[in-house]
Amino acid sequence: MLEQCSSYVNIVNMKTNKSPTRQRDDALSKQRIVDAAISILDSDGEEALTFRALASSLQTGSGAIYWHVANKNELLFAAMNEVIIHSISGKKQDSDPIQAIRNIALLVFELVEEHPWLGNLISREPWQPGILLIIEEIAGSLQKMDIPEEKLFDFTSVFINYIFGVTSQNAANARGVKITSTNRLDYFHTVREQWASLDPVQYPAVKRMAKFIEHNDNEQFLEGIDLILSGIVSLN
């Protein structure tokens, strides 16, 4: 009797295409896939993220991944949204709109520093949930500053273009050459020497800046944000 039951189960499984592998695939979630994708992106970059590498990391078949994610583009933006939304949702917004803008700008800057692959994505599809959240944070803070409604898009765009532009460039630099504290100082030293040797008649301002070239990227980034804020406050 037990042998008959076992045979019946095997026949049913064959007819319904059920197998141990399929059962493991069914246990796979989109969240697990996205988390694994982020891990690959952080460690090896966008080029390393393939469905084969992902399948190997998750110990499953590529077909199981395609069940949850249609293609690499969808997966990249799912990873981007996960990183941004998780980071922003965990932060309490400052009641001061000026400080709130500084906070969200620095958060994005630090996120792209931590995840350089974001630099390729953040400006491509402004309708993605993570990007919309950034835009809403900035536009909402500007509204609290009583910005004229007809200027809200322009002023928000200035911040978005600056934030995404600077962070994307920094990410591109990080992907090109791995910057360390040592070679960063060497780079500053080389630029300072080159600028200091310039013709003082042709490049007087550049020569004066040479001695101030060493800087903190985060602080310099925020100085740009403060310049934009000062301009908006003066116009309002």
C-alpha positions, 0 to 999 in steps of 0.5 A, a space after each residue: 500500500 505504501 509503495 502504491 502511494 509513493 508511486 502515485 505521488 511520483 506520477 502527480 509530481 511528474 504531471 505537475 512538473 514539480 521537483 525538489 529544484 522547483 520547490 527551492 525556487 518557489 522559496 526564493 523571494 525578490 527581496 533575497 534577489 535584490 539583497 544579493 544583487 546589492 552585495 555583488 554591486 558593492 563588491 565588484 561593480 555593475 559589470 559583475 552583476 549577471 544573472 549567472 553570478 546572481 544564480 551562483 550566489 543564491 544557489 539557484 537557477 537563472 530561471 527562478 530569478 527571472 520569475 521575480 525580475 524580468 531583466 538586469 535593468 529592472 534589477 539595478 533599479 530595484 537595488 537602487 530603490 532598496 538602498 535609497 528608500 531604506 536609508 531615507 526612511 530611517 532618517 527623521 526629517 529636520 524641521 528646519 527646511 534649510 537643514 533638511 535640504 543639507 541633510 538629504 543632500 549629504 545623505 545622497 552624497 554619502 550613499 553614492 560614496 558607499 555604493 559607487 554603482 548608484 552614480 550610473 543610475 540616479 539621474 536616469 529615471 526620475 520616476 523611480 520611487 527612490 528618486 521621487 523620495 529625494 525630489 519630494 524631500 527637497 521640494 517639500 523643504 523648499 515649499 516650507 521656505 515659501 518658494 513661489 509655486 512657479 519657481 518650485 520646479 526650477 529651484 528643485 532642479 538646481 539642487 537635483 542637478 548639483 547633487 546628482 552631478 557631483 555624486 555621479 562624477 565622484 562615483 566615476 572617479 571611484 570606479 576609475 581609480 581606487 582612491 586612498 588617503 595616501 594617493 589622494 595626498 600625492 594627487 593634491 601635491 602634484 596638482 599644487 606643484 603644477 599650479 604653483 609653477 604657472 605663469 602668474 600673469 596668465 593664471 594669477 587666480 589659479 596660482 593663488 588657489 594652489 595652496 588651498 587645494 587640499 580639501 574634504 569632499 563632503 565639506 566642499 560638497 556642502 559648501 556648494 549646497 549652501 551657496 545655492 541655499 544662500 541664493 534662494 534665500 536672497 531671492 525670496 
